[in-house]
Structures are given as structure tokens and as C-alpha cells.
């Protein structure tokens, strides 16, 4: 089994298509197919089920994918380390982030980073913080911008860059909208909640705070993006317990009242492996300048 074959296998698994995988690898489709067939012959099992529209991993392929991704990533990190010794940053920097995280303005920072390091290819994806931290721990991401949700794997270091509190977002006609002071969690019992899916940091922290006070936080309207959450709250379909900077998205359409609880602290952080790749370390230095700023 060669590293080249693992790279081919990972590309097909990620693209779920031989033609697109071949284009990304800049090799012929026939050459890619031959490489995969040779790998399957060596392993004595089929890694993909093939159709005219897409390919899918078999159970054996699924079992092999994570370790293959880790092996390919380790080899790439070794190449990047050699380039860094020569004063050149290169390779691929895999980054993950939550939506509407607050803290550093990632698009601006990535644009500046690309100008400084044009040889580094950047891949960006979005997910919940718990999943992103796990992907950093497993070597699937080089760096992630996350919210600190508590327990962190020993292989991952969290570097805080911003911190803020939480608010209750509601429709202007809601009974809470006229409140000028803070709201206690106990006052939210029985409300209809709009919230993110499990694994997103705002949901994790809200669930934890309500559980500590013995109050149900049953999210009836579950979303996967910030815009949908704001829309549902804006139509009076529920309230949302979210980081304070969410209120800045639609200040004239939604009411925001601070909610205070020891578990409701939104700390934006950079999640990196204990031994970060050179390109990741360079971006971390940029993101932490200045070290601690209010979230916007």
C-alpha cells in the first residue's frame, strides 16, 4: 500500500465521484480507477460501490477512511515542515468554523493570510464546535475557530480570543421585550425555544445552563443556520438563548435581553493540535493579534 494510493482513495471518498476526484488530483480518470482497483485487490475487499452518478463507501471503505485521512495529513504535514525550514509556507491549510462565531473576522484574516502566503491552499468548512474540536483532535483539521464548550481532548489546545455573555432574543411584542434588566433562566420555563442542532456551541451551553437549574430547554424549532433562527424569532415563533452579538444582526427587528448564568459564557477560541503545522501556527499568530478583543 502506497501513500499515493491512500491519497487517491481519500479524494474519491471526499468527492464521491471519480471524475471530480481525478480533476482535483490532476491525473487521468483511468489512472485513478486503476490505482483504486489495485488498492482493493491488495486489501482483498471492495472499498466503493459504483454507479453512473456517484460512488459510495462500502463498510470496509468507511472503516478505512479516517486512518487514511490521518496518514495523508501526516505526510502533508511532514512536507510542509521541510518547506518551513527553508522559509516557505506551502501545502493545504484545513480550517473549520462555526457560523456567526464572533471574535476575529475570518474572511478578512484569510484574505490577508493569502497575500502573505500565496503558496498555501486554504480549505474552509462549517460545523458545530464539538464536531470541529473532534476533527482537530483526529487530524482532519489543522485549525478551527470554535466556542469553548467545556471538555477538550488532550491533543487539542484552545486559545481564547474573545468573550461575551448571552441574551434572550425575542419578537418586540413578546412579554420579555420590555425588560431593561437581566432575565433569569427560571423566568423562561414553559417558553417555546428556537435553537441550533446538537453539537453547536450555543445549544450545548444553553442545554447545560438549563439542566443545572433543573429547567427543561426543549428546542421545538431546530435550525442549522443563523439566518433561519433569526427569521423564526422575528415571526414570533419562539425565543432563542444565544450569544450577545447575535442581537447585532437585526437590532431594529428583534428584542434582546441579557440572561446571566455561570454556564452562559461565550468564549471564542482557536482549536489547534498541540503540535500545529507551520501554516496553522502562522494563521494562529495573525488571529491572536490583539490577544483578547470583544466579539463583534
C-alpha positions as CSV (number, residue, x, y, z in Angstrom):
1,X,0.0,0.0,0.0
2,X,1.5,3.3,-1.1
3,X,0.8,6.8,0.1
4,X,-0.2,7.8,-3.4
5,X,-3.0,5.1,-3.3
6,X,-4.2,6.5,0.0
7,X,-4.4,10.0,-1.4
8,X,-6.4,8.6,-4.3
9,X,-8.7,6.7,-2.0
10,X,-9.4,9.8,0.2
11,X,-10.0,12.0,-2.9
12,X,-12.6,9.6,-4.3
13,X,-14.3,9.3,-0.9
14,X,-14.5,13.0,-0.4
15,X,-15.7,13.8,-3.9
16,X,-17.9,10.7,-4.2
17,X,-17.1,10.9,-7.9
18,X,-14.1,9.5,-9.9
19,X,-14.1,12.3,-12.5
20,X,-14.1,15.1,-9.9
21,X,-11.5,13.3,-7.8
22,X,-9.2,12.9,-10.8
23,X,-9.5,16.6,-11.6
24,X,-8.6,17.6,-8.1
25,X,-5.6,15.2,-8.2
26,X,-4.7,16.4,-11.7
27,X,-4.4,12.8,-13.0
28,X,-6.4,10.9,-15.6
29,X,-9.6,9.2,-14.6
30,X,-8.3,5.9,-16.0
31,X,-5.2,6.2,-13.9
32,X,-7.2,6.9,-10.8
33,X,-9.5,3.9,-11.4
34,X,-6.5,1.7,-11.9
35,X,-5.0,2.9,-8.6
36,X,-8.2,2.2,-6.7
37,X,-8.6,-1.3,-8.2
38,X,-5.0,-2.1,-7.3
39,X,-5.6,-1.0,-3.7
40,X,-8.8,-3.0,-3.5
41,X,-7.0,-6.1,-4.9
42,X,-4.3,-5.7,-2.3
43,X,-6.8,-5.4,0.6
44,X,-9.0,-8.2,-0.8
45,X,-12.2,-6.1,-0.5
46,X,-14.2,-3.6,-2.3
47,X,-13.9,0.0,-1.0
48,X,-16.6,1.7,-3.1
49,X,-19.9,0.9,-4.7
50,X,-20.0,2.5,-8.1
51,X,-22.9,3.9,-10.1
52,X,-23.1,6.2,-13.1
53,X,-23.8,9.3,-10.9
54,X,-21.7,8.7,-7.8
55,X,-19.6,6.4,-5.7
56,X,-20.2,5.5,-2.1
57,X,-18.0,3.9,0.5
58,X,-18.7,0.3,1.5
59,X,-18.4,-0.7,5.2
60,X,-14.8,-1.6,4.6
61,X,-14.2,1.8,2.9
62,X,-15.8,3.6,5.8
63,X,-13.6,1.8,8.3
64,X,-10.5,2.7,6.3
65,X,-11.3,6.4,5.6
66,X,-10.4,8.1,8.9
67,X,-7.0,6.4,9.2
68,X,-6.3,7.1,5.6
69,X,-7.1,10.8,6.1
70,X,-4.8,10.8,9.1
71,X,-1.9,9.2,7.2
72,X,-2.3,11.6,4.2
73,X,-2.4,14.5,6.6
74,X,0.7,13.4,8.4
75,X,2.6,13.0,5.2
76,X,1.5,16.5,4.1
77,X,2.5,17.9,7.5
78,X,6.0,16.4,7.1
79,X,6.4,18.0,3.6
80,X,5.2,21.4,5.0
81,X,7.6,21.2,7.9
82,X,10.5,20.7,5.4
83,X,9.3,23.7,3.4
84,X,9.0,25.8,6.5
85,X,12.7,25.1,7.4
86,X,13.5,26.6,4.0
87,X,11.5,29.7,4.8
88,X,8.5,28.8,2.6
89,X,5.0,28.1,3.8
90,X,3.1,25.7,1.5
91,X,0.6,22.9,1.4
92,X,-3.0,22.9,2.3
93,X,-4.5,24.5,5.5
94,X,-7.7,22.9,6.5
95,X,-9.9,25.2,8.6
96,X,-13.3,24.8,10.3
97,X,-15.5,27.3,12.0
98,X,-19.0,27.8,13.4
99,X,-21.4,30.3,11.8
100,X,-21.6,33.8,13.3
101,X,-18.9,32.9,15.9
102,X,-17.8,36.4,16.8
103,X,-14.3,37.4,17.6
104,X,-11.8,37.5,14.7
105,X,-13.2,38.4,11.3
106,X,-12.1,35.2,9.5
107,X,-12.7,36.3,5.8
108,X,-10.6,39.4,6.3
109,X,-7.8,37.4,8.1
110,X,-7.8,34.7,5.4
111,X,-7.5,37.3,2.7
112,X,-4.5,38.9,4.4
113,X,-3.0,35.5,5.0
114,X,-3.3,34.5,1.4
115,X,-1.5,37.7,0.3
116,X,1.4,36.9,2.7
117,X,1.5,33.1,1.9
118,X,0.3,32.6,-1.6
119,X,1.7,29.0,-1.7
120,X,-0.7,27.9,1.0
121,X,-4.0,26.4,-0.3
122,X,-6.9,27.0,2.2
123,X,-9.9,24.7,2.6
124,X,-12.8,26.0,4.8
125,X,-15.8,24.2,6.2
126,X,-18.6,24.9,8.7
127,X,-19.8,22.7,11.6
128,X,-20.7,22.8,15.2
129,X,-17.9,23.4,17.8
130,X,-18.0,19.9,19.3
131,X,-17.5,18.3,15.9
132,X,-14.8,20.8,14.9
133,X,-12.8,20.1,18.0
134,X,-13.1,16.4,17.4
135,X,-11.8,16.8,13.9
136,X,-8.8,18.8,15.1
137,X,-8.1,16.1,17.6
138,X,-8.3,13.4,14.9
139,X,-6.0,15.3,12.5
140,X,-8.8,16.1,10.0
141,X,-8.5,19.8,10.5
142,X,-5.3,21.9,11.1
143,X,-7.2,24.6,12.9
144,X,-10.7,25.6,13.9
145,X,-12.5,28.6,15.3
146,X,-14.9,27.4,18.0
147,X,-16.7,28.3,21.1
148,X,-15.4,26.7,24.2
149,X,-18.0,24.1,25.2
150,X,-16.0,22.6,28.2
151,X,-14.2,19.3,27.9
152,X,-11.4,19.4,25.3
153,X,-9.3,16.4,24.1
154,X,-5.8,16.3,25.4
155,X,-4.4,16.5,21.8
156,X,-6.1,19.9,21.3
157,X,-5.2,23.3,22.7
158,X,-7.8,26.0,23.0
159,X,-6.5,29.6,22.6
160,X,-9.2,32.1,23.7
161,X,-9.6,35.2,21.6
162,X,-12.9,36.8,22.6
163,X,-15.5,36.5,25.3
164,X,-19.1,37.8,25.9
165,X,-22.4,36.9,27.6
166,X,-25.7,35.6,26.3
167,X,-29.1,37.2,25.6
168,X,-32.6,36.1,25.0
169,X,-33.8,37.1,21.5
170,X,-37.5,37.6,21.1
171,X,-40.1,39.4,19.0
172,X,-40.7,43.0,20.0
173,X,-44.3,42.1,21.1
174,X,-43.1,39.3,23.4
175,X,-43.6,39.9,27.2
176,X,-39.8,39.9,27.7
177,X,-39.1,42.6,25.2
178,X,-39.7,45.5,27.5
179,X,-37.3,44.3,30.2
180,X,-34.4,46.6,30.8
181,X,-32.6,44.4,33.3
182,X,-31.5,40.9,33.0
183,X,-33.6,37.8,32.7
184,X,-33.1,34.7,35.0
185,X,-33.3,31.3,33.4
186,X,-36.2,30.4,35.7
187,X,-38.3,33.0,34.0
188,X,-38.0,31.2,30.7
189,X,-39.7,28.0,31.8
190,X,-42.5,27.0,29.5
191,X,-41.4,29.1,26.6
192,X,-41.1,27.8,23.0
193,X,-37.5,27.8,22.0
194,X,-35.7,28.2,18.7
195,X,-32.2,26.7,18.7
196,X,-29.4,25.0,16.8
197,X,-28.9,21.3,16.5
198,X,-26.9,19.3,19.0
199,X,-23.2,19.9,18.8
200,X,-23.5,23.6,18.0
201,X,-21.9,25.6,20.9
202,X,-24.9,27.8,21.7
203,X,-27.1,24.7,22.1
204,X,-24.6,22.9,24.2
205,X,-24.1,25.8,26.6
206,X,-27.8,26.6,26.8
207,X,-28.8,23.0,27.4
208,X,-26.1,22.8,30.2
209,X,-27.3,26.0,31.9
210,X,-31.0,25.0,31.9
211,X,-30.1,21.5,33.1
212,X,-28.0,22.9,36.0
213,X,-31.1,24.8,37.1
214,X,-33.4,21.8,36.6
215,X,-35.4,23.5,33.9
216,X,-36.4,22.0,30.5
217,X,-34.9,23.5,27.4
218,X,-36.8,21.7,24.8
219,X,-35.9,23.2,21.4
220,X,-39.1,22.8,19.3
221,X,-37.8,24.7,16.3
222,X,-34.3,23.4,15.4
223,X,-32.2,25.1,12.8
224,X,-28.8,24.7,11.1
225,X,-28.0,28.3,10.3
226,X,-28.2,31.7,11.9
227,X,-30.5,33.3,9.4
228,X,-33.2,30.8,9.9
229,X,-33.0,31.2,13.7
230,X,-33.4,35.0,13.4
231,X,-36.3,34.5,10.9
232,X,-38.2,32.2,13.2
233,X,-37.7,34.5,16.2
234,X,-38.7,37.5,14.1
235,X,-42.0,35.9,13.2
236,X,-42.7,35.3,16.9
237,X,-42.5,31.5,16.7
238,X,-40.2,31.2,19.7
239,X,-37.4,32.8,21.7
240,X,-33.7,31.9,21.5
241,X,-30.9,31.9,24.0
242,X,-27.8,32.9,22.1
243,X,-24.5,34.8,22.3
244,X,-25.0,38.6,22.7
245,X,-23.5,39.5,19.3
246,X,-26.4,37.8,17.5
247,X,-28.6,40.7,18.5
248,X,-26.5,43.0,16.3
249,X,-27.7,41.2,13.2
250,X,-31.2,42.6,13.4
251,X,-31.3,45.3,16.1
252,X,-34.4,47.0,14.8
253,X,-36.4,43.8,14.3
254,X,-35.6,41.8,17.4
255,X,-35.5,42.5,21.1
256,X,-32.5,41.3,23.2
257,X,-32.5,40.9,27.0
258,X,-29.3,39.8,28.8
259,X,-29.6,36.4,30.5
260,X,-26.9,35.7,33.2
261,X,-25.8,32.2,34.3
262,X,-22.4,30.8,35.2
263,X,-22.7,28.3,32.3
264,X,-23.6,31.0,29.8
265,X,-20.3,32.4,28.8
266,X,-19.4,32.6,25.1
267,X,-15.7,32.3,24.7
268,X,-14.4,32.2,21.1
269,X,-11.2,30.2,20.8
270,X,-8.8,28.8,18.3
271,X,-8.6,25.0,18.5
272,X,-5.2,23.7,17.2
273,X,-3.2,20.5,17.7
274,X,-0.6,20.6,20.4
275,X,2.0,20.4,17.6
276,X,0.4,22.7,15.0
277,X,1.5,22.7,11.3
278,X,3.7,25.7,10.3
279,X,0.9,27.3,8.2
280,X,-1.6,26.8,11.0
281,X,0.8,28.4,13.5
282,X,1.2,31.4,11.2
283,X,-2.5,31.9,11.0
284,X,-2.9,31.5,14.7
285,X,-0.4,34.3,15.3
286,X,-2.5,36.5,13.0
287,X,-5.8,35.6,14.6
288,X,-4.5,36.3,18.1
289,X,-3.4,39.9,17.3
290,X,-4.6,41.5,19.5
291,X,-4.8,38.7,22.1
292,X,-8.3,39.3,23.6
293,X,-10.9,41.6,21.9
294,X,-14.6,42.0,22.4
295,X,-16.7,40.0,20.0
296,X,-18.4,41.9,17.2
